[in-house]
Amino acid sequence: MKVLSTLSGDKTRRVAAIDRSLLGPIGELTVNFAMLEQTVKYGIELLLFPDGDNGWAHITSSMVTSEMSFRRLVDLLQCLVSHRCSEGDAELCKELCLAMGRLEERRNAIIHSTWAIDGSSGATIRMKTTAKGKGLRHHEEVLTSNDISKIADEIAAVAKRLGDFLQPQPDEPPRAT
């Protein structure tokens, strides 16, 4: 039997049945993903306006990117890198974009799921029902706080790699040409 929710200690509200130790890592995953998304937007701005312009570039870039999905942002970043940078940089960017796409799927699976506690084992189960092209499907996965922390760390590592790619060290040539 799976428990989806229970009453709060003071019995005034329903609370999700989830091991409380997962809440911190889920928050870290969420914050790290927002940081990654902002890094992608920053990269788009750098590639659209490589010379900067005292704020106009940031405002314009924000207008363009503010309502775009993460997938569209990543696609635009990859397109701009392919257009403005060397073939080697385009390949490196493609690898980063694939990693970001994988991480977005993982993040979405965690954030947009229902959680339950297995009544017999006490394990926390992530549950998701989808009805896309393959018909109705029910997914279940046991996750621990360590599992989610690893994903949050991977998101942060990809954000760092992307930032390093966008801002080469002083002894490296600029990427945008």
N, C-alpha and C positions, 0 to 999 in steps of 0.2 A: 504494500500500500504506500502511495506517495502522499505526503502532506504538502499542500500548496500554500496554505496560510494558517495563521493562528491568531489568537487574541493577544494584544499587548499586555504587559504585566498589570496595568491598571484597568484592563478590560474596556478601554474606550475606543479602540480602533483595531483593525485587522493589520497584521504585518506579514510580509512575505516569509515563507519558510525557506530560509537560506542560512547557512553557517555564517555568522556575523563576521568571521575572519576573512570572508571574501569581499566584504564591502570596501575595505581600504584598497586592496588591489584593483577592484573595479573602478574606483575613483581615480587611482593612478593611471590606469589604462585610458580612461576618458580624458584626463588632463594631458597625457602624453600624445594622444591622438590629435587633440586640438593644437598642440605645439607643432606636430608634424604638418597639419593642414596649414598653419600659419607660415611655416617654412616654405611650403609649396607656393603659397601666395606671394611671399617675398621673392622667390625665384622667378616667378612670372613677371613681377615688377622689374627686377633687375634685367631680365631679357627684353622686355618691352621698352625700357628706358635706361639703357646702360650708362648714360652720362648723368643721370639724375637731373633734378631741376628745382631744388628748394621746395619740395612738397607737392607740386602739381602732379608729378608722376605717381606719388603714393595715393593721392585722391582719385586720380583717373583709374589706376590699377584696382583700387578698392571698389570703384563703381562697376568695373568689368567683372571682378571675381566674387563679389559679396554674395550673390545668389546662386553661384555655381555649386553643383554637387562635388564631392571629393573626386569622384571618377572623372568628371569633366575637367577639374583643375589639373589632375595628373595628366590627362590627355593633352591639355593645352601646354603644360610645361614640357612634355616630351616633344610636341610639335615645334615649340619655340627653340628648344635645344637643337633639334635636328636642322632647323633653318639657320640658326645663328652660330653654331659651334662646329668643331671638328667632328669627323666621323668617329674618332675614338671617344670623344666626350658624349656623342650621341649614343654609342653602345653602352657606356657606363650609365648614362641616364636611363636607358631602356631597362637595364637590370634593376636600378633603383625603383623605377615605376612599376615593374613587375612585383617587387617586394612590397611596395606600398599598396598595390591592389590586393595582394594576399592578406596583408595586415588589415586592410579595410574590411574584407570579408570576415576575418576572425573577430574584429572589433564589433561589427554589426551583429554577428551571431551571438556574442555575449550580451551586448546592450539591448537587443530586441528579442530577448528570450523570456520565458517564464521559468521560474525556479521552484524547486521542490526539495524536500528532504525525504530520502528513502526511509520508510518506517522501520525496516528491519536492520539496515546497515548504518543508518545515520548519515550516509553520504549525501552531498548536495548534488542535485541533478539539474542540468540546463536542458530545457525542453523547448522545441520550436516546431511548429507545424507550418508547412508551406504548401502551396497549390500552384506551382508554376508549370512549365511545359511538360514535366514528367508526371503530372497529376498530384493528388494529395499525398504528402509524405510527412511522417512524424519523425523527428530527430531527437535523440536523447544522448547526453554526454555527462559523465561524472567529472566534475572539475574541483580542484583544490585551490587554495589561495596561492600556492606555489605555481600552479599551472597558469593562473591569470597574471601573476607577477612576471613570469617569463615572457608572456606576450607584451605586457606593458614595457618591459626592458627592451624587447626587440623593436618596438615602435620607437622608443627613445634612441636606440642605436641607429636606426634608419634615418631618423631626423638629424642626427649628428652627421652621418655620412652625406646626406643631402646638403646640409649646411656647409660642410667641408668642400663639397663639389661646387657649390655656388660661390664660395669665398675662398679661392686658393690662397695658400700661404704666401707671404711676401716674396719668397724666392721663386714662385711659380708664375708663369704668364697668365694674364686674364683669360677666362674661358670664352666670353662673348667676343666675336670678331665682327 
